[in-house]
Amino acid sequence: MKKYINKFLLFAVSGIFCLSACKKEGTNVVYQSGVAPVLSASASGTVVLDPSIKNTTAIAFNWTNPNYKFSNGISSLNVSYNLEFDTVGANFTSPHMQTIQISSDLGTSLTVDQLNSLVANKLLLAIGSPHNIQVKVISFIPPYTSGSAIISPIESNVLTFTCTPYPPPPVVTPPTSGTLFLVGGDALLGAWSNVSPAPPSQTFTQISATDYQLTVALSGGDPSNASDQYLIVPVAGSWSHKYSCAKVAAQPFSGGTFGLDLSDNFPGPTAAGTYLIDVNFQTGLITVTKQ
């Protein structure tokens, strides 16, 4: 009997040690702290933008490591950064605010041409006029989507500089034909009919060298259905080239990007009505507004 009792006690003690070891291995790692990255730049005041020096560095940005600390020490995880640009006074809330995503690196630089394109084509600021720009960096450990994260992102200080953009090349090359025509699905415009000459109701008006507009009646429907989608062609009666979007399911009805000979149609409206379609080759954006 004593022999069996000793074996039982040995088994029980072994079980306690095993449970203790498992508990230790499962100890949670807790986030403790991080420090705001300090952002610095190679230039301040006025940053010169001139097409004659477009390939030179306009401004370089650097920032310090936020040193995310956990209960088991300093994090060895890769830290990502968003470098954000906006106009002074908008405080990074304007609809055209720009973000450059950077993985791990503690700095990046922009050429004159890149900065000029960011200001003119993306922030959509007037060409030939000085603008006050603000910039900050946000550090985070992925995932970080739409302002939410497991660990809250940390913002740096804000820097400001002034620049005057020059006319940048259009994001999308305008048609050499100097013309644009709307072609739509069976439900949207009656048929995928691409004829020459095109009906005046489907012919865009050239507003400038890079901007075309058309006011047109469209039937509503299901934007995911090809019958309720449309394309834009540069030559009436020809399918050789078209202006389209990369993925119709991800394309907003208004304000989306476009390009030459991309794979998908544009989504039509859900509601019938008269719409103003603005095709802006300078910015590479197509805007559709109900009238």
Order of alpha helices (4+ residues) and beta strands (2+ residues): alpha-beta-beta-beta-beta-beta-beta-beta-beta-beta-alpha-beta-beta-beta-beta-beta-beta-alpha-beta-beta-beta-beta-beta-beta-beta-beta-beta
